[in-house]
């Protein structure tokens, strides 16, 4: 415990040191990978928006596109205990794997990121198969963000135990990697049994797995098992403290921070100027990725979201040329 506390203190101290990237003229450069979050809860489930926004974010120069994951939405009224998450049965969600199959066909460069998929409510082998095919069909462009979720109604509807979701996720991550690398395999775990079987075809690489979440257990799981972490919330009060804890835990695990991805999702309702400032500050803190969010700004059409993504890119280019 003392080693963890000392490592956390060291990580916090390092996170306060600015590591701004300048070229020889002194100009500041955002060198992180910048993505766009698909605003599906504000597009009424319109399938045409998937096409329009997918094409637009690639043509605008974004590095990746993020899709959230919920299979089913629950009525919030008269729940005991109440549901604490942000969504209900009125919020539309496309399945990210199905949408990525479409986006893989109409794009050629952008990375496809689940941000995050609620993995413990899905069959592990089925996810391994679907993820492998998305990665194969897209030419190696999938990044799998995973988390434990928050909605017990969704878990029950999918036949999974909500109360053991963290334990199940910790078993699923290494099993996915084994399924992607070996065949056949023989596996007996607490939640899955595979009797001398495997995927065919398998992906041509190990698909990157990033964890997400807001708990100490999520931070420990990521430091031990994941290739990176997807952060949400306010930068100063939530994200930077969490990043400091994960860096400390990586040190305890003997893992290099430099090889661990740090992806920050800009908070809901953030204006373009503040978004640019948050990107700069996140890069200064050692962030490797950041995703621009258009939700919560009052937009009602796909074109308005696209225009905002374009505005952020324009501001980034102006900042780079100052």
C-alpha beads as a LAMMPS data file, in Angstrom:
LAMMPS data file: protein, C-alpha beads

322 atoms
321 bonds

1 atom types
1 bond types

-500.0 500.0 xlo xhi
-500.0 500.0 ylo yhi
-500.0 500.0 zlo zhi

Masses

1 110.0

Atoms # bond

1 1 1 0.000 0.000 0.000
2 1 1 2.827 2.399 0.794
3 1 1 4.343 1.799 -2.644
4 1 1 1.023 2.622 -4.324
5 1 1 0.614 5.841 -2.323
6 1 1 4.152 6.978 -3.173
7 1 1 3.595 6.148 -6.833
8 1 1 0.340 8.153 -6.857
9 1 1 2.129 11.147 -5.324
10 1 1 4.899 10.927 -7.929
11 1 1 2.369 10.635 -10.760
12 1 1 0.424 13.676 -9.574
13 1 1 3.639 15.673 -9.355
14 1 1 4.581 14.711 -12.906
15 1 1 1.109 15.549 -14.222
16 1 1 1.555 19.172 -13.179
17 1 1 4.646 19.579 -15.349
18 1 1 3.738 21.028 -18.728
19 1 1 4.960 19.014 -21.684
20 1 1 3.732 21.305 -24.445
21 1 1 4.894 20.450 -27.921
22 1 1 6.358 23.318 -29.928
23 1 1 8.078 23.388 -33.285
24 1 1 11.196 25.429 -34.003
25 1 1 9.121 28.612 -34.368
26 1 1 7.578 28.253 -30.931
27 1 1 4.106 27.357 -32.232
28 1 1 1.995 25.053 -30.077
29 1 1 0.880 21.840 -31.770
30 1 1 -1.869 19.392 -30.805
31 1 1 -0.081 16.155 -31.628
32 1 1 -2.580 13.783 -29.999
33 1 1 -4.993 11.722 -32.026
34 1 1 -8.312 13.595 -32.152
35 1 1 -11.605 11.769 -32.608
36 1 1 -15.298 12.540 -32.928
37 1 1 -18.047 11.047 -30.754
38 1 1 -21.082 9.988 -32.789
39 1 1 -24.035 11.912 -31.232
40 1 1 -26.586 9.168 -31.643
41 1 1 -28.962 10.100 -28.832
42 1 1 -29.633 13.441 -30.600
43 1 1 -30.261 12.076 -34.097
44 1 1 -33.520 10.159 -33.485
45 1 1 -31.964 6.918 -34.723
46 1 1 -31.714 8.258 -38.289
47 1 1 -29.558 5.770 -40.252
48 1 1 -28.670 8.457 -42.815
49 1 1 -26.778 10.310 -40.083
50 1 1 -24.404 7.357 -39.637
51 1 1 -23.419 7.699 -43.281
52 1 1 -23.199 11.500 -43.289
53 1 1 -21.235 11.894 -40.069
54 1 1 -18.977 8.926 -40.773
55 1 1 -17.958 10.343 -44.139
56 1 1 -17.629 13.873 -42.757
57 1 1 -15.374 13.150 -39.790
58 1 1 -12.947 11.256 -42.014
59 1 1 -12.896 13.984 -44.664
60 1 1 -12.372 16.618 -41.958
61 1 1 -9.217 14.844 -40.806
62 1 1 -10.336 13.263 -37.541
63 1 1 -8.346 10.228 -36.474
64 1 1 -11.187 8.145 -35.051
65 1 1 -14.926 7.955 -34.497
66 1 1 -16.488 6.779 -31.221
67 1 1 -19.810 5.010 -30.712
68 1 1 -21.409 4.321 -27.348
69 1 1 -23.170 1.058 -26.527
70 1 1 -26.540 0.188 -25.050
71 1 1 -28.566 -2.743 -26.353
72 1 1 -31.823 -1.820 -24.664
73 1 1 -33.110 1.259 -22.847
74 1 1 -35.053 1.109 -19.590
75 1 1 -37.970 3.167 -18.309
76 1 1 -36.606 5.170 -15.391
77 1 1 -39.827 5.848 -13.489
78 1 1 -40.747 3.758 -10.424
79 1 1 -37.379 2.017 -10.110
80 1 1 -36.179 0.975 -6.671
81 1 1 -33.298 1.563 -6.370
82 1 1 -33.354 4.273 -9.057
83 1 1 -31.214 3.963 -12.174
84 1 1 -28.296 6.382 -11.846
85 1 1 -27.009 6.408 -15.434
86 1 1 -27.867 9.086 -17.999
87 1 1 -30.017 7.206 -20.539
88 1 1 -33.556 5.837 -20.758
89 1 1 -35.827 4.012 -23.207
90 1 1 -36.236 7.313 -25.085
91 1 1 -32.552 7.502 -26.099
92 1 1 -31.713 5.792 -29.434
93 1 1 -28.583 3.655 -29.803
94 1 1 -27.260 1.842 -32.864
95 1 1 -25.280 -1.306 -32.207
96 1 1 -21.640 -0.208 -32.592
97 1 1 -20.449 -3.390 -34.306
98 1 1 -23.219 -3.249 -36.903
99 1 1 -22.594 0.458 -37.477
100 1 1 -18.848 -0.150 -37.734
101 1 1 -19.442 -2.789 -40.394
102 1 1 -21.135 -0.079 -42.445
103 1 1 -18.533 2.569 -41.639
104 1 1 -15.724 0.184 -42.535
105 1 1 -17.143 0.058 -46.062
106 1 1 -17.501 3.818 -46.605
107 1 1 -14.279 5.001 -44.910
108 1 1 -10.648 4.047 -45.320
109 1 1 -8.619 5.715 -42.571
110 1 1 -10.486 6.529 -39.373
111 1 1 -10.165 4.242 -36.384
112 1 1 -13.443 2.722 -35.146
113 1 1 -13.759 2.919 -31.353
114 1 1 -16.354 1.569 -28.944
115 1 1 -16.436 4.090 -26.145
116 1 1 -17.320 1.912 -24.243
117 1 1 -18.983 -1.410 -24.971
118 1 1 -20.663 -3.001 -21.945
119 1 1 -18.739 -6.225 -22.380
120 1 1 -19.961 -8.297 -19.376
121 1 1 -23.539 -8.304 -20.675
122 1 1 -22.451 -9.842 -23.990
123 1 1 -21.222 -13.387 -24.806
124 1 1 -17.425 -13.295 -24.873
125 1 1 -16.960 -15.597 -27.861
126 1 1 -19.551 -13.697 -29.918
127 1 1 -17.800 -10.392 -29.193
128 1 1 -14.476 -11.976 -30.170
129 1 1 -15.985 -13.088 -33.495
130 1 1 -17.654 -9.735 -34.226
131 1 1 -14.594 -7.697 -33.254
132 1 1 -12.340 -9.905 -35.368
133 1 1 -14.529 -9.399 -38.418
134 1 1 -14.764 -5.626 -37.942
135 1 1 -10.985 -5.469 -37.682
136 1 1 -10.508 -7.668 -40.753
137 1 1 -13.075 -5.830 -42.871
138 1 1 -11.758 -2.399 -41.874
139 1 1 -8.102 -3.225 -42.454
140 1 1 -7.131 -3.213 -38.766
141 1 1 -9.022 -0.110 -37.614
142 1 1 -10.927 -1.307 -34.526
143 1 1 -10.152 -0.197 -30.983
144 1 1 -12.320 -1.961 -28.411
145 1 1 -13.244 0.174 -25.424
146 1 1 -14.943 -1.875 -22.697
147 1 1 -16.551 -1.253 -19.332
148 1 1 -18.886 -2.783 -16.759
149 1 1 -21.990 -0.657 -17.394
150 1 1 -24.513 0.684 -14.899
151 1 1 -27.953 -0.624 -15.905
152 1 1 -29.171 -3.794 -14.133
153 1 1 -32.302 -3.869 -16.320
154 1 1 -30.140 -4.250 -19.415
155 1 1 -28.099 -7.055 -17.839
156 1 1 -31.239 -8.933 -16.824
157 1 1 -32.713 -8.595 -20.329
158 1 1 -29.518 -10.081 -21.779
159 1 1 -29.396 -12.933 -19.258
160 1 1 -26.287 -11.830 -17.354
161 1 1 -25.517 -11.252 -13.667
162 1 1 -25.215 -7.511 -13.014
163 1 1 -23.569 -8.022 -9.631
164 1 1 -20.622 -10.021 -11.013
165 1 1 -19.958 -7.810 -14.010
166 1 1 -16.557 -6.556 -12.828
167 1 1 -15.320 -10.063 -12.127
168 1 1 -16.591 -11.213 -15.515
169 1 1 -14.911 -8.353 -17.390
170 1 1 -11.575 -9.199 -15.796
171 1 1 -11.920 -12.743 -17.157
172 1 1 -13.162 -11.633 -20.581
173 1 1 -10.249 -9.346 -21.520
174 1 1 -7.484 -11.997 -21.502
175 1 1 -9.874 -14.532 -23.029
176 1 1 -10.532 -12.199 -25.979
177 1 1 -6.806 -11.885 -26.560
178 1 1 -6.353 -15.635 -26.461
179 1 1 -9.214 -16.178 -28.924
180 1 1 -7.643 -13.660 -31.311
181 1 1 -4.215 -15.294 -31.187
182 1 1 -4.753 -19.064 -30.847
183 1 1 -7.058 -21.735 -32.254
184 1 1 -8.278 -24.101 -31.076
185 1 1 -8.217 -23.287 -27.373
186 1 1 -9.369 -25.127 -24.282
187 1 1 -10.607 -22.754 -21.589
188 1 1 -12.479 -23.174 -18.331
189 1 1 -13.266 -20.032 -16.365
190 1 1 -15.879 -18.840 -13.913
191 1 1 -18.101 -17.561 -16.712
192 1 1 -17.039 -19.231 -19.978
193 1 1 -16.177 -22.723 -21.144
194 1 1 -14.547 -23.380 -24.539
195 1 1 -13.904 -27.026 -25.367
196 1 1 -11.172 -27.239 -28.038
197 1 1 -12.627 -24.621 -30.363
198 1 1 -11.572 -21.310 -31.857
199 1 1 -12.138 -18.476 -34.283
200 1 1 -11.504 -18.853 -38.000
201 1 1 -10.525 -16.430 -39.441
202 1 1 -8.769 -14.588 -36.650
203 1 1 -7.674 -10.951 -36.775
204 1 1 -4.188 -10.293 -38.122
205 1 1 -3.176 -8.487 -34.914
206 1 1 -4.133 -8.110 -31.267
207 1 1 -7.010 -5.613 -31.299
208 1 1 -6.289 -2.836 -28.755
209 1 1 -8.499 -3.020 -25.649
210 1 1 -9.112 0.127 -23.605
211 1 1 -11.034 0.110 -20.336
212 1 1 -13.367 2.815 -19.084
213 1 1 -15.059 3.611 -15.791
214 1 1 -14.963 5.819 -12.731
215 1 1 -14.064 3.414 -9.925
216 1 1 -10.873 2.291 -8.229
217 1 1 -11.615 -1.227 -9.482
218 1 1 -11.748 0.067 -13.060
219 1 1 -8.381 1.796 -12.655
220 1 1 -6.774 -1.350 -11.221
221 1 1 -8.238 -3.528 -13.965
222 1 1 -6.952 -1.206 -16.671
223 1 1 -3.451 -0.974 -15.228
224 1 1 -3.254 -4.752 -15.057
225 1 1 -5.029 -5.841 -18.239
226 1 1 -5.727 -3.048 -20.726
227 1 1 -3.835 -1.217 -23.461
228 1 1 -5.271 2.125 -22.383
229 1 1 -8.091 3.932 -20.610
230 1 1 -11.040 6.048 -21.804
231 1 1 -11.757 8.916 -19.418
232 1 1 -14.970 10.903 -19.035
233 1 1 -16.022 13.800 -16.852
234 1 1 -14.524 17.153 -15.949
235 1 1 -10.810 17.405 -16.621
236 1 1 -9.579 19.001 -13.387
237 1 1 -11.898 17.425 -10.846
238 1 1 -12.234 13.930 -12.285
239 1 1 -10.011 13.020 -15.215
240 1 1 -6.605 14.269 -14.061
241 1 1 -6.892 12.644 -10.607
242 1 1 -7.960 9.378 -12.255
243 1 1 -5.058 9.552 -14.706
244 1 1 -2.658 10.106 -11.830
245 1 1 -3.967 7.019 -10.071
246 1 1 -3.687 4.882 -13.200
247 1 1 -0.101 6.026 -13.831
248 1 1 0.760 5.063 -10.276
249 1 1 -0.878 1.658 -10.686
250 1 1 0.967 1.104 -13.971
251 1 1 4.212 1.724 -12.115
252 1 1 3.263 -0.839 -9.484
253 1 1 2.470 -3.341 -12.270
254 1 1 5.873 -2.666 -13.853
255 1 1 4.303 -1.234 -17.010
256 1 1 5.527 1.821 -18.928
257 1 1 3.172 4.796 -18.995
258 1 1 4.526 5.696 -22.438
259 1 1 3.036 2.545 -23.975
260 1 1 -0.384 3.020 -22.335
261 1 1 -3.115 4.962 -24.140
262 1 1 -4.933 7.825 -22.390
263 1 1 -8.146 8.871 -24.160
264 1 1 -10.267 11.779 -22.848
265 1 1 -13.862 12.318 -23.994
266 1 1 -14.704 16.034 -23.929
267 1 1 -17.688 16.660 -21.589
268 1 1 -21.240 17.178 -22.846
269 1 1 -22.170 20.742 -23.727
270 1 1 -18.611 22.040 -24.210
271 1 1 -18.179 24.982 -26.589
272 1 1 -15.580 24.901 -29.355
273 1 1 -13.161 27.389 -27.701
274 1 1 -13.243 25.485 -24.415
275 1 1 -12.809 22.214 -26.315
276 1 1 -9.578 23.529 -27.839
277 1 1 -8.314 24.556 -24.410
278 1 1 -9.181 21.152 -22.936
279 1 1 -7.330 19.416 -25.751
280 1 1 -4.218 21.464 -25.010
281 1 1 -4.414 20.808 -21.283
282 1 1 -5.008 17.088 -21.765
283 1 1 -2.006 16.804 -24.049
284 1 1 0.072 18.669 -21.461
285 1 1 -0.968 16.023 -18.935
286 1 1 0.293 13.213 -21.184
287 1 1 -2.916 12.366 -23.014
288 1 1 -2.562 10.373 -26.219
289 1 1 -6.132 10.643 -27.564
290 1 1 -9.142 12.924 -27.121
291 1 1 -12.658 12.777 -28.548
292 1 1 -14.718 15.851 -29.437
293 1 1 -18.352 15.779 -28.291
294 1 1 -21.201 17.677 -29.928
295 1 1 -24.017 16.510 -27.664
296 1 1 -25.683 18.933 -25.291
297 1 1 -25.253 21.964 -27.563
298 1 1 -28.835 22.142 -28.835
299 1 1 -28.215 20.688 -32.288
300 1 1 -31.161 19.036 -34.050
301 1 1 -29.681 17.925 -37.389
302 1 1 -26.699 15.867 -38.498
303 1 1 -25.420 18.857 -40.469
304 1 1 -25.239 20.993 -37.330
305 1 1 -23.096 18.351 -35.652
306 1 1 -20.891 18.147 -38.749
307 1 1 -20.517 21.931 -38.812
308 1 1 -19.350 21.859 -35.192
309 1 1 -16.790 19.138 -35.933
310 1 1 -15.574 21.286 -38.820
311 1 1 -15.341 24.353 -36.570
312 1 1 -13.175 22.500 -34.047
313 1 1 -10.851 21.310 -36.811
314 1 1 -10.631 24.848 -38.201
315 1 1 -9.706 26.176 -34.770
316 1 1 -7.093 23.453 -34.384
317 1 1 -5.532 24.399 -37.708
318 1 1 -5.573 28.095 -36.811
319 1 1 -3.880 27.331 -33.500
320 1 1 -1.219 25.283 -35.244
321 1 1 -0.457 28.148 -37.617
322 1 1 -0.264 30.905 -34.970

Bonds

1 1 1 2
2 1 2 3
3 1 3 4
4 1 4 5
5 1 5 6
6 1 6 7
7 1 7 8
8 1 8 9
9 1 9 10
10 1 10 11
11 1 11 12
12 1 12 13
13 1 13 14
14 1 14 15
15 1 15 16
16 1 16 17
17 1 17 18
18 1 18 19
19 1 19 20
20 1 20 21
21 1 21 22
22 1 22 23
23 1 23 24
24 1 24 25
25 1 25 26
26 1 26 27
27 1 27 28
28 1 28 29
29 1 29 30
30 1 30 31
31 1 31 32
32 1 32 33
33 1 33 34
34 1 34 35
35 1 35 36
36 1 36 37
37 1 37 38
38 1 38 39
39 1 39 40
40 1 40 41
41 1 41 42
42 1 42 43
43 1 43 44
44 1 44 45
45 1 45 46
46 1 46 47
47 1 47 48
48 1 48 49
49 1 49 50
50 1 50 51
51 1 51 52
52 1 52 53
53 1 53 54
54 1 54 55
55 1 55 56
56 1 56 57
57 1 57 58
58 1 58 59
59 1 59 60
60 1 60 61
61 1 61 62
62 1 62 63
63 1 63 64
64 1 64 65
65 1 65 66
66 1 66 67
67 1 67 68
68 1 68 69
69 1 69 70
70 1 70 71
71 1 71 72
72 1 72 73
73 1 73 74
74 1 74 75
75 1 75 76
76 1 76 77
77 1 77 78
78 1 78 79
79 1 79 80
80 1 80 81
81 1 81 82
82 1 82 83
83 1 83 84
84 1 84 85
85 1 85 86
86 1 86 87
87 1 87 88
88 1 88 89
89 1 89 90
90 1 90 91
91 1 91 92
92 1 92 93
93 1 93 94
94 1 94 95
95 1 95 96
96 1 96 97
97 1 97 98
98 1 98 99
99 1 99 100
100 1 100 101
101 1 101 102
102 1 102 103
103 1 103 104
104 1 104 105
105 1 105 106
106 1 106 107
107 1 107 108
108 1 108 109
109 1 109 110
110 1 110 111
111 1 111 112
112 1 112 113
113 1 113 114
114 1 114 115
115 1 115 116
116 1 116 117
117 1 117 118
118 1 118 119
119 1 119 120
120 1 120 121
121 1 121 122
122 1 122 123
123 1 123 124
124 1 124 125
125 1 125 126
126 1 126 127
127 1 127 128
128 1 128 129
129 1 129 130
130 1 130 131
131 1 131 132
132 1 132 133
133 1 133 134
134 1 134 135
135 1 135 136
136 1 136 137
137 1 137 138
138 1 138 139
139 1 139 140
140 1 140 141
141 1 141 142
142 1 142 143
143 1 143 144
144 1 144 145
145 1 145 146
146 1 146 147
147 1 147 148
148 1 148 149
149 1 149 150
150 1 150 151
151 1 151 152
152 1 152 153
153 1 153 154
154 1 154 155
155 1 155 156
156 1 156 157
157 1 157 158
158 1 158 159
159 1 159 160
160 1 160 161
161 1 161 162
162 1 162 163
163 1 163 164
164 1 164 165
165 1 165 166
166 1 166 167
167 1 167 168
168 1 168 169
169 1 169 170
170 1 170 171
171 1 171 172
172 1 172 173
173 1 173 174
174 1 174 175
175 1 175 176
176 1 176 177
177 1 177 178
178 1 178 179
179 1 179 180
180 1 180 181
181 1 181 182
182 1 182 183
183 1 183 184
184 1 184 185
185 1 185 186
186 1 186 187
187 1 187 188
188 1 188 189
189 1 189 190
190 1 190 191
191 1 191 192
192 1 192 193
193 1 193 194
194 1 194 195
195 1 195 196
196 1 196 197
197 1 197 198
198 1 198 199
199 1 199 200
200 1 200 201
201 1 201 202
202 1 202 203
203 1 203 204
204 1 204 205
205 1 205 206
206 1 206 207
207 1 207 208
208 1 208 209
209 1 209 210
210 1 210 211
211 1 211 212
212 1 212 213
213 1 213 214
214 1 214 215
215 1 215 216
216 1 216 217
217 1 217 218
218 1 218 219
219 1 219 220
220 1 220 221
221 1 221 222
222 1 222 223
223 1 223 224
224 1 224 225
225 1 225 226
226 1 226 227
227 1 227 228
228 1 228 229
229 1 229 230
230 1 230 231
231 1 231 232
232 1 232 233
233 1 233 234
234 1 234 235
235 1 235 236
236 1 236 237
237 1 237 238
238 1 238 239
239 1 239 240
240 1 240 241
241 1 241 242
242 1 242 243
243 1 243 244
244 1 244 245
245 1 245 246
246 1 246 247
247 1 247 248
248 1 248 249
249 1 249 250
250 1 250 251
251 1 251 252
252 1 252 253
253 1 253 254
254 1 254 255
255 1 255 256
256 1 256 257
257 1 257 258
258 1 258 259
259 1 259 260
260 1 260 261
261 1 261 262
262 1 262 263
263 1 263 264
264 1 264 265
265 1 265 266
266 1 266 267
267 1 267 268
268 1 268 269
269 1 269 270
270 1 270 271
271 1 271 272
272 1 272 273
273 1 273 274
274 1 274 275
275 1 275 276
276 1 276 277
277 1 277 278
278 1 278 279
279 1 279 280
280 1 280 281
281 1 281 282
282 1 282 283
283 1 283 284
284 1 284 285
285 1 285 286
286 1 286 287
287 1 287 288
288 1 288 289
289 1 289 290
290 1 290 291
291 1 291 292
292 1 292 293
293 1 293 294
294 1 294 295
295 1 295 296
296 1 296 297
297 1 297 298
298 1 298 299
299 1 299 300
300 1 300 301
301 1 301 302
302 1 302 303
303 1 303 304
304 1 304 305
305 1 305 306
306 1 306 307
307 1 307 308
308 1 308 309
309 1 309 310
310 1 310 311
311 1 311 312
312 1 312 313
313 1 313 314
314 1 314 315
315 1 315 316
316 1 316 317
317 1 317 318
318 1 318 319
319 1 319 320
320 1 320 321
321 1 321 322
